[in-house]
Each structure stands twice: as C-alpha cells, then as structure tokens.
Amino acid sequence: MKFLLVIPDGVGVRNFLCTNFIDLLLKSGDVVIWHALPEISIESHRSRWNGRVYWHALPRVREGLVERTLRRAKLYAQIYWKKDQGNDLMLERMRPGRGWINRSTGCAARFLGFLSAGPRRIVWLDRLHALSVAYGSHQAEFERFLNHERPDVVFCTHQRASSAVPAVVAARGLKIPTATFVYSWDNLPKGRMAVRADHFIVWSDHMKNQLLSYYPEVSADCVWVVGTPQFEHYFDDALSVSREEFFRRAGLDCSRPVVCFSGDDVTTSPYDANYLADLAESLRKAPGHERPQILFRRCPVDASKRYQSVLTKYPEIVVSDPLWISDHAGDWSGVIPLVEDVALLVNVVRHCDVVVNVGSTMAMDFAILDKPGIYLAYNPRDADMNKGWNVHDLYRLPHFRSVHELQPVHWAYEAEDLAAAITQVLSNPQEKSRARGLWLNKHAKHPLDQASERCYEALCEIVEMSDASTINLAPTYSMMESST
C-alpha cells in the first residue's frame, strides 16, 4: 500500500508530521510526502524516518484568474446560500485585494457566487472550478508525478489551501481515491472548501453533520469522524517538564500563578496589544506577593511590532514566542512549526493556570487539561470603531454558537472586569469543568489521543473500498468484452 500526503503549508505539519501518524502509515506500506514546505523545515523530519519517507516538492503553480475567480465564487455561493448567523460579517471580511485585477476578480467572484447560491448551482461551480484547473497547462506535470508514483490514496492535510487543488484534481482525474482533512473547528461555515476530494476526514459527529448540511451531495459514507491529531501531544508525558523546570527556563516565579495571554492574528484581533496592556495594568493592582504573572505567546503568523511598546512599558510580562519558521510573514501558508514548538506549547498549557484571549482555539487546548479560559468581549478604549472591526461581531460567527450555548469559558465584558475574572477562576478553576468537557466532546471525537490511529484506519478503509469497487466492476467489463 502506498500513501501520498499533500502538505501544501505549515497547517498540516503539526497534525501529521509532529505526531505518530507517519509511523502508523509506515506499518502498512510506503509514504510519499508531496509538499510546499521550506527545505530547512523538513530536515528534522527527514532524519526522523531514516529515509523511509520519500519527499517531493509540489510544482510551483500560479493560480490563474479563472481558477481564482471560481474558487472564490464557491466561497461566496455557500455563504449566500446558507445565511448562517454571522455570515454578513464573513462577507464583509472577504474583500478584494489591492490592484484592479484583484478588485475585478473579487467583484466577479462575488456576483457569480450570489447567482449560484443554491445546492445544485454550487456543485456546478465545484465542477467548473475543477475543470478549469484540469485544463491548466501545469496539470500534465501533476499527472506525470502521480502516474509515476501510483499511490493507493492521496490525502490532503488542509482543505482550504488553493495550492493543493491541482494535485487533488489530477488524482481524481486518474481515479486515485482522494481524502482531505478539515483542519479546524471553525472552517466549514467560512465557505466552500477549495479542495474537493472523494472523502472528508473530520473532527466530530457535529462537524460531520455540518459538512453534510453544507454539502448535501456528499454521501455520509464518505465522511470519516476521527478527531484531530493536534490535541494528542497533551497526552504524551515525554514532552512535559516539571513546573519548576519550566518556570526556571521561562524566568517565572513558582510561588505565583501564571496567566497565559495568547495572541491572535492581526486580522482577527487588531487590538491585541491593547488587551495585553489592559491585562498587565489590571494585575499590577494586586499585592506583589500574590500578583499573577503574565506569560505572552503570540500568534505564530503575527510578525508585527504592535506589542513592542506594551512589553517595554510592562517589563514583567514574560514572552514565550512560538518556535515556527517564517517563510513570509503575515500568511498562515508561510509559517511552519518546528518539532520543538510542540513540547513548548504542551508545557505552556500544562503549567499556566488560565488563558486569556479573543476567541482563540487556545481555550480548547487549556480545556483538554481542564484549565479555565477567559474570552475578552469588549472593545478597547483606544479602538478605532470606524475601521469596521468590533469584538462583538467576532463572537457572532457561526462556530461560536456552541460557546454561547455551553458557556465553557469565562467572559470579561470590560477592562475593569479582568482582575475580578482572573481572581474568580484562580480561586475556583473547576467552576466550568463540566461545560468544558461538553464543549470538547461536541467538537472532537474521544479518546482525544487516538485521532492519528483513527485517521490511519480511515485511509486504509478508503483504499479497501476502492479495491472492492474495482473488483466488483471487473465482471461487468469481462461480459462487455465477451459480448463484443
């Protein structure tokens, strides 16, 4: 059996290269990784498997104007069709880029999406998009590679990456089974996925139901619930160090609690620096011997200088930057996690007492270890409300519906609420324990530490289904040949 993984960017690295997923695949056959990663980021992975994994760079392809327009039209069409709560905000965020070409293709995509806002018309757009890619001049190179490798299944680790589309389109054209992983709990409501595969691998039954709602043409048998490998690291004791050792390395005081402030990207939360300053100011009012410490972990994609003045004003803030390589700043596709960051993140979550942020998934990471999270739900005093960003709009997005229903996090509705909220969660960290458990159960299949195993089993079953289909067709072909 031969598995071919398409890894178009850093999103798939933490989930599928920093876990034991590849080791599981190697038990059943060969592994080929078709990637768009910087060479320096894969050196440690190459040595890890001692040449048993074959690495090939994806051809560098510039997405054509027609392909780009159709891909974006699919996003618009689904959002217009479903009209979920918060979709108006997503439409506002999907603004054309700079330049007349970007503006023209963006307007064309929005208009085409508006006209195609229905289940059958969106499927038509999907097929039109695939056809436009299939007839691209670059497709011959993708087909040659796949014909040479002849994998039993092609697995794409990121369903939103446009750079992965030609590889999956070529595989489907050659009748090679394809699967793609929906990599985050908030992805499906954000519009049609760029990568249209034969099978979809998802986090939970909730996500499966979402997918079947957005993609009614997909058979339930083609959606595989496995969980997500990104949470497995929290169950690996080998990655953890003692609290004393972690505090020593970070420069923290073991006798005082630690509040983790985890940053978002600039688009999601442009005023994170203001929030960090509010947090530091509120904690300064507590007596020194019991004052909680702040450990700041920025978003890996955020290379801005926006925190510098805050860190200068509040030198007590301890910085723990993520260990990611940046190929080009400001884009998730251009940052790649190092293996060492897995252990760093595990210990940040394990040894901090509470996390504070603006709607980040980090609250889920903390919930895995049954630790509280606080979501910031106020607009900073210095925020420019004329720029079209409002924190209350953020929490209207569809994926926050379960947060509002289950209330697994605490809330700070004013900067003045921060000190009281932190005091409350530190004195009673188990207050929302049951709600956190329900939240995790809703969004990720349990046991959480067996997601890689389930994903591996799903791919094996997909291959077996394909083989059985081929066998079942054989007699039909034989009869046709004999009759002629």
C-alpha positions in Angstrom: 0.0 0.0 0.0 1.3 3.5 -0.8 0.1 6.6 0.9 0.7 10.0 -0.7 0.3 13.1 1.6 -0.2 16.5 0.1 1.1 19.1 2.6 0.7 22.5 1.0 1.6 24.6 4.0 2.5 24.5 7.7 -1.0 23.8 8.9 -0.6 20.1 8.2 2.9 19.8 9.8 1.8 19.9 13.5 -1.1 17.5 12.9 0.6 14.9 10.7 4.4 15.2 10.9 4.8 16.1 14.6 2.6 13.1 15.7 3.0 9.3 15.2 0.7 9.4 12.1 3.6 8.7 9.7 4.8 5.8 11.8 1.3 4.3 11.6 1.3 4.6 7.8 4.7 3.0 7.5 3.4 -0.1 9.2 1.2 -0.7 6.2 3.3 0.5 3.3 5.2 3.3 1.7 4.7 7.0 2.4 5.3 9.8 -0.1 5.1 13.4 1.0 4.3 16.0 -1.7 4.9 19.3 -0.1 5.3 23.0 -0.4 7.5 23.5 2.7 10.8 25.2 3.0 13.7 22.7 2.9 15.0 23.8 6.3 11.7 23.0 8.0 11.7 19.3 6.9 15.4 18.4 7.7 14.5 17.1 11.2 11.6 15.1 9.8 13.8 13.5 7.1 16.2 12.3 9.7 13.4 11.0 12.0 12.3 8.4 9.5 15.8 7.5 8.2 14.9 7.6 4.5 11.8 5.5 4.8 9.6 8.5 3.7 10.0 9.9 0.2 9.9 13.7 -0.1 9.0 15.6 -3.3 8.3 19.3 -3.8 4.9 20.3 -5.2 5.3 22.1 -8.5 5.1 25.9 -8.0 1.9 26.9 -9.8 0.5 30.4 -10.1 -3.3 30.2 -9.8 -5.0 31.5 -13.0 -7.5 34.3 -12.9 -10.3 32.0 -13.9 -9.4 29.4 -11.3 -9.1 32.1 -8.6 -12.5 33.6 -9.5 -14.3 30.3 -9.5 -12.6 29.2 -6.2 -13.7 32.4 -4.5 -17.1 32.3 -6.1 -17.7 28.9 -4.4 -16.9 30.6 -1.0 -19.4 33.4 -1.7 -22.1 31.0 -3.0 -22.1 28.8 0.1 -22.3 31.8 2.4 -25.1 33.5 0.4 -26.9 30.1 0.3 -26.8 29.1 4.0 -27.2 32.6 5.5 -26.0 31.4 8.9 -25.8 33.9 11.8 -22.7 35.9 11.4 -22.4 35.3 7.6 -22.8 39.0 7.0 -19.5 39.5 8.9 -17.7 36.9 6.8 -18.9 38.6 3.6 -17.5 41.9 4.9 -14.2 40.3 5.6 -13.9 38.8 2.1 -12.8 42.0 0.5 -10.9 42.1 -2.8 -7.2 42.7 -2.5 -5.4 45.7 -3.8 -5.0 46.4 -7.5 -7.5 46.5 -10.3 -7.0 42.7 -11.2 -7.8 41.7 -7.6 -10.7 44.0 -7.4 -12.1 42.8 -10.7 -11.8 39.1 -10.0 -13.2 39.7 -6.4 -16.3 41.5 -7.7 -16.8 38.9 -10.4 -16.5 36.1 -7.8 -19.0 37.8 -5.5 -21.5 38.3 -8.3 -21.1 34.7 -9.6 -21.4 33.4 -6.0 -24.6 35.4 -5.5 -26.1 33.9 -8.6 -25.0 30.4 -7.6 -26.4 30.4 -4.1 -28.1 27.0 -4.0 -27.0 23.4 -3.5 -27.1 22.3 -7.2 -25.6 25.5 -8.6 -22.7 25.3 -6.1 -22.0 21.7 -7.2 -21.9 23.1 -10.7 -19.4 25.7 -9.6 -17.3 23.0 -8.0 -17.2 21.1 -11.2 -16.4 24.2 -13.2 -13.6 25.0 -10.9 -12.2 21.5 -11.2 -12.4 21.6 -15.0 -10.6 25.0 -15.1 -7.8 23.5 -13.1 -7.7 20.2 -15.0 -7.3 22.1 -18.3 -4.4 24.2 -17.0 -1.1 23.9 -18.7 0.6 22.8 -15.5 -1.7 19.8 -14.9 0.5 17.5 -17.1 3.3 17.8 -14.5 1.0 16.7 -11.7 -0.4 13.8 -13.7 3.1 12.6 -14.6 4.1 12.5 -11.0 1.0 10.6 -9.9 1.3 8.1 -12.8 4.9 7.5 -11.7 4.1 7.1 -8.0 0.7 5.3 -8.4 -0.4 5.8 -4.8 -3.3 3.9 -3.4 -4.7 7.1 -1.8 -4.0 10.8 -1.9 -4.5 12.6 1.4 -4.6 16.4 1.6 -3.9 17.8 5.0 -5.5 21.2 4.5 -8.8 21.6 2.7 -8.6 25.3 2.2 -5.2 25.5 0.5 -5.5 26.6 -3.1 -2.0 25.3 -3.8 -3.3 21.7 -3.1 -6.1 21.9 -5.7 -4.1 20.9 -8.8 -2.7 17.8 -7.0 -6.2 16.6 -5.9 -7.8 17.4 -9.2 -5.1 15.4 -11.0 -5.6 12.4 -8.6 -9.3 12.4 -9.1 -8.9 12.5 -12.9 -6.7 9.4 -12.7 -9.3 7.7 -10.5 -7.0 7.6 -7.5 -9.0 7.8 -4.2 -8.6 11.2 -2.5 -9.3 12.4 1.0 -8.9 15.7 2.7 -8.8 16.8 6.4 -11.0 19.6 7.7 -8.3 21.1 9.9 -10.2 23.5 12.3 -13.5 23.6 14.2 -14.4 26.9 12.5 -13.7 26.1 8.9 -16.9 24.7 7.4 -19.1 27.8 7.9 -16.5 30.0 6.3 -17.4 29.0 2.7 -16.9 26.2 0.2 -13.6 24.3 0.6 -11.0 24.8 -2.1 -10.0 21.1 -2.2 -12.9 18.9 -3.4 -11.9 15.3 -2.5 -13.8 12.0 -2.6 -13.7 11.6 1.1 -13.6 14.0 4.1 -11.9 13.4 7.4 -13.4 15.5 10.2 -13.2 16.1 14.0 -16.5 15.1 15.3 -20.1 14.0 14.6 -21.1 17.6 14.9 -18.6 18.6 12.1 -19.9 15.6 10.0 -23.4 16.9 10.3 -22.2 20.4 9.4 -20.5 19.1 6.3 -23.5 17.1 5.2 -25.6 20.2 5.6 -23.3 22.3 3.5 -22.5 19.5 1.0 -25.9 17.6 0.6 -24.5 15.9 -2.5 -21.9 14.1 -0.3 -22.7 10.6 1.0 -22.5 10.1 4.7 -20.3 7.0 4.0 -17.6 9.4 2.6 -17.3 11.4 5.8 -14.9 9.9 8.4 -15.0 11.1 12.1 -11.5 10.7 13.6 -10.9 13.7 15.9 -7.9 15.9 15.4 -4.2 15.0 16.0 -3.3 18.5 17.2 -4.5 17.6 20.7 -2.6 14.3 21.1 0.5 16.0 22.4 -1.1 16.8 25.7 -1.2 13.1 26.5 2.5 12.4 25.8 4.2 12.6 29.2 7.6 12.6 27.5 7.0 16.1 26.2 6.4 17.5 29.7 8.9 19.0 32.1 8.3 19.8 35.8 6.7 23.0 36.8 10.0 24.1 38.5 12.0 23.4 35.3 9.5 25.2 33.1 9.4 28.2 35.4 13.2 28.3 35.6 13.5 28.3 31.8 10.9 31.0 31.4 12.0 33.2 34.2 8.8 32.8 36.3 8.2 32.6 40.0 7.0 29.2 41.1 5.2 30.6 44.1 2.8 32.7 42.0 0.1 31.7 39.4 0.5 32.4 35.7 -1.9 33.8 33.3 -1.2 33.0 29.6 -2.2 35.7 27.1 -2.4 34.1 23.7 -2.4 36.4 20.7 -4.5 36.2 17.6 -3.5 37.2 14.1 -3.8 40.9 13.2 -7.0 40.4 11.1 -8.9 38.5 13.8 -7.9 40.8 16.7 -6.1 44.0 15.6 -6.2 45.4 19.2 -4.5 42.5 20.9 -1.7 44.8 22.2 -4.3 47.0 23.9 -5.8 43.9 25.5 -2.4 42.8 26.7 -1.8 46.2 28.2 -5.2 46.1 30.0 -4.3 42.7 31.5 -1.0 43.9 32.7 -2.4 47.1 34.2 -5.2 45.2 36.0 -2.8 42.8 37.6 -0.4 45.5 38.8 -3.1 46.4 41.3 -2.8 43.1 43.1 -0.3 42.8 46.0 3.1 41.8 44.8 3.5 38.5 46.7 0.2 37.2 45.2 0.1 39.0 41.9 -0.4 36.6 39.0 2.3 36.6 36.4 1.7 37.0 32.6 3.2 34.7 30.0 2.6 36.0 26.5 2.5 33.7 23.5 2.0 35.5 20.2 0.2 34.0 17.2 2.7 32.2 15.0 1.7 34.1 11.9 2.0 37.5 13.6 5.3 39.1 12.9 4.2 42.6 13.6 5.8 45.0 16.1 2.5 46.0 17.7 3.3 44.6 21.1 6.7 46.3 21.5 5.6 49.4 23.3 3.4 47.3 25.7 6.3 44.9 26.5 8.5 48.0 27.1 6.0 49.6 29.5 5.3 46.3 31.3 8.6 44.5 31.6 7.1 42.0 34.0 5.4 40.3 31.0 7.3 37.1 30.1 7.4 36.3 26.4 7.3 32.8 25.1 7.4 33.1 21.3 6.2 30.1 19.2 9.0 28.1 17.6 7.9 28.4 14.0 9.9 29.2 10.8 8.5 32.1 8.8 8.8 31.8 5.0 6.9 35.0 4.5 5.2 36.9 7.3 1.5 37.5 7.6 0.2 34.4 5.9 -0.6 31.0 7.6 0.7 29.2 4.5 4.2 30.7 5.1 4.8 29.7 8.7 6.0 26.2 9.6 6.1 24.8 13.2 9.2 23.2 14.4 9.0 19.9 16.3 10.4 21.8 19.4 7.3 24.0 19.5 5.1 21.0 20.2 6.8 20.5 23.6 6.9 24.2 24.3 3.1 24.6 23.7 2.4 21.5 25.9 4.3 23.0 28.8 2.8 26.4 28.4 -0.7 24.9 28.7 0.3 22.4 31.4 2.0 25.0 33.7 -0.1 28.1 33.2 -3.2 28.4 35.3 -5.6 30.2 32.9 -5.6 31.5 29.3 -6.9 34.9 28.2 -7.6 35.8 24.6 -10.1 37.0 22.0 -12.0 33.9 20.9 -8.9 31.7 20.3 -8.8 27.9 20.0 -6.2 28.0 22.8 -9.2 27.9 25.2 -9.8 24.4 23.9 -6.1 23.5 24.5 -6.5 24.6 28.1 -9.8 22.8 28.4 -8.1 19.5 27.5 -6.1 19.8 30.7 -9.3 21.0 32.5 -8.0 24.5 32.8 -10.1 27.7 32.5 -10.2 30.2 29.8 -11.4 33.8 29.7 -12.6 35.4 26.4 -12.3 39.2 26.1 -15.6 40.7 24.9 -15.1 44.4 25.0 -13.8 47.0 22.6 -10.6 48.7 23.9 -10.9 52.3 24.7 -8.4 53.2 22.0 -10.0 51.1 19.3 -11.0 53.0 16.1 -14.5 51.8 15.5 -14.5 53.4 12.0 -12.2 50.6 10.7 -15.0 48.1 10.6 -13.8 45.8 13.4 -15.9 45.1 16.5 -15.2 42.4 19.0 -19.0 41.7 19.4 -19.2 40.9 15.7 -16.4 38.3 16.1 -18.5 36.3 18.6 -21.4 36.3 16.2 -19.5 34.0 13.9 -21.3 30.6 13.5 -18.6 28.4 15.2 -19.1 30.4 18.5 -22.7 29.2 18.7 -21.6 26.2 20.8 -19.6 28.6 23.1 -22.7 30.7 23.8 -24.8 27.5 24.3 -22.5 25.6 26.6 -20.6 28.6 28.2 -17.2 26.7 28.7 -15.3 29.9 29.1 -15.5 32.9 31.4 -16.0 36.4 29.9 -14.6 39.8 30.5 -17.0 42.4 29.2 -15.0 45.4 30.4 -11.3 46.0 31.0 -12.3 46.6 34.7 -13.6 43.0 34.8 -10.3 41.4 34.1 -8.9 41.4 37.7 -12.1 40.0 39.2 -12.4 37.4 36.4 -8.9 36.2 37.0 -9.3 36.1 40.8 -12.5 34.1 40.3 -11.0 31.4 38.0 -7.9 31.1 40.1 -9.9 30.6 43.3 -12.4 28.2 41.6 -10.8 26.7 38.5 -13.3 23.8 38.4 -16.4 26.1 38.1 -16.9 25.4 34.4 -15.2 22.0 34.3 -18.4 20.2 33.1 -19.1 22.8 30.4 -15.5 22.5 29.1 -15.9 18.7 28.9 -19.2 19.1 27.0 -17.6 21.6 24.6 -14.7 19.2 23.8 -17.0 16.3 23.4 -19.1 18.2 20.9 -16.1 19.3 18.8 -13.6 16.5 18.9 -14.0 12.7 18.9 -12.8 11.0 22.1 -10.4 9.5 23.2 -8.5 12.6 22.1 -5.2 10.8 22.0 -6.2 8.3 19.3 -7.0 10.6 16.4 -4.0 9.6 14.4 -4.8 6.0 14.8 -8.4 6.6 13.6 -7.2 8.7 10.7 -4.8 6.0 9.6 -7.6 3.4 9.8 -9.9 5.6 7.8 -7.3 5.9 5.0 -6.8 2.1 5.0 -10.6 1.6 4.7 -10.8 4.1 1.9 -8.2 2.1 0.0 -10.1 -1.2 0.7 -13.3 0.4 -0.5 -11.6 1.5 -3.8 -10.2 -2.0 -4.3 -13.5 -3.6 -3.7 -15.2 -1.3 -6.2 -12.6 -2.2 -8.8 -13.1 -5.9 -8.2 -16.9 -5.5 -8.4 -16.6 -3.8 -11.8 -14.3 -6.5 -13.2 -17.1 -9.0 -14.2 -19.0 -6.2 -15.9 -16.0 -5.4 -18.1 -15.5 -9.1 -18.8 -19.0 -9.5 -20.0 -18.8 -6.4 -22.2 -15.6 -7.7 -23.8 -17.0 -11.2 -24.4 -20.1 -9.7 -25.9 -18.1 -7.8 -28.4 
